[in-house]
C-alpha cells in the first residue's frame, strides 16, 4: 500500500513539474516574441517611451502604447495584436476580425488615435506629431489598410531611420520638446508585460 502511494505521489509530482516547465517555456517564448516586436517598432526611433499616460487637456489621461522620437518628429503608436483577417475602413464605426470560426468586433481605433495625437501635440509645441495604428504580423487586411494603419513590417519602410548619427542630428531640433513631453508622462497601469 505504501509503495503504491509513493508511486502515485511520484507520478503526480512528475506531471506537476512537467506542466510547470511547459508553462515556464511558453511564458519565456511569449516574452521573447513581445520583446522582439517592441524592438522592431522602436528600431525606427532615436528614443521612445512605452505604456505611458498623457494628460488629455480635460483633466483626464490617455494611455499611449508608444511615442517615438524620429528624425521627422514624434510618432504616436497604437499597437494592435489581433489574429486573423481584419475588415475595417475609415467610415466604419466597428472593425471586424475573423479568424477561422472566431469572429469579433472592436471600435474603429482611428478616433482614439486622433485624441492621443492631439494630447501629445498640445504638449509637444511646434514639433510635428503623427499617429499610426500598427497591427502585428498575425493580422491581415484582405480589403486594404485604412488610413493611418500599418502592419508592423511596414514600420521600417514608412519610417526609415537611415544612418543613426544623421538621424540623431535631425532629431536634435526636437530634443528639448521631447524631454518636456517625457517629464509630463506617467507610467500606465495598462502596461503590457
Residue pairs with C-beta under 8 A, 6 or more apart in sequence:
31 193
34 192
34 193
37 79
37 81
37 136
37 152
38 50
40 152
40 153
40 155
40 156
41 66
41 68
41 77
41 79
41 134
41 152
41 155
42 48
42 50
42 66
42 68
43 155
43 156
43 161
44 68
44 70
44 75
44 155
44 156
44 159
44 160
44 161
45 68
45 69
45 70
45 75
45 161
46 69
46 70
46 71
46 161
46 164
46 167
46 168
46 171
47 68
47 69
47 171
47 178
48 66
48 67
48 68
48 69
49 64
49 66
49 67
49 182
49 185
50 65
50 66
50 191
51 63
51 64
51 65
51 187
51 188
51 190
51 191
51 192
52 63
52 64
52 67
52 185
52 186
52 187
52 188
53 61
53 62
53 63
53 64
53 185
53 186
53 187
53 188
54 61
54 62
54 64
54 67
54 116
54 119
54 120
54 123
54 184
54 185
55 61
55 119
55 123
55 184
56 62
56 115
56 119
57 118
57 119
57 122
61 186
62 115
62 116
62 119
63 188
63 190
64 76
64 77
64 116
64 120
64 185
64 188
65 77
65 78
65 79
65 192
66 75
66 76
66 77
66 79
67 74
67 75
67 76
67 77
67 120
67 181
67 185
68 74
68 75
68 77
68 159
69 171
69 174
69 175
69 178
70 159
70 161
70 167
70 171
71 161
71 162
71 166
71 167
71 170
71 171
72 128
72 130
72 159
73 124
73 127
73 128
73 129
73 130
73 174
74 120
74 124
74 127
74 128
74 129
74 130
74 174
74 178
74 181
75 129
75 130
75 131
75 132
75 159
76 113
76 116
76 117
76 120
76 129
76 130
76 131
76 132
77 131
77 132
77 133
77 134
78 109
78 112
78 113
78 116
78 131
78 132
78 133
78 134
79 134
79 136
80 109
80 133
80 134
80 135
80 136
80 139
81 135
81 136
81 138
81 139
82 97
82 99
82 106
82 135
82 136
82 138
82 139
83 97
83 99
83 138
83 139
84 97
84 98
84 99
84 100
84 102
84 138
84 139
84 140
85 97
85 98
85 99
85 139
85 140
85 141
85 142
86 95
86 96
86 97
86 135
86 139
86 140
86 141
87 95
87 96
87 97
87 98
87 141
87 142
87 143
88 94
88 95
88 96
88 108
88 141
88 146
88 149
89 143
89 146
90 108
90 110
90 146
90 147
92 108
93 107
93 108
94 105
94 106
94 107
94 108
95 105
95 106
95 107
95 108
95 109
96 103
96 104
96 105
97 103
97 104
97 105
97 106
97 139
109 133
110 133
110 146
110 147
110 148
113 131
113 132
113 133
113 148
114 131
116 131
117 129
117 130
117 131
120 129
120 181
121 129
123 180
123 181
123 184
124 177
124 180
124 181
125 177
125 180
126 177
127 174
127 177
127 178
131 148
132 148
132 149
132 150
132 158
133 148
133 149
133 150
134 149
134 150
134 151
134 152
134 155
135 141
135 149
135 150
135 151
135 152
136 151
136 152
137 151
137 152
137 153
139 151
141 149
141 151
145 151
150 158
161 167
171 178
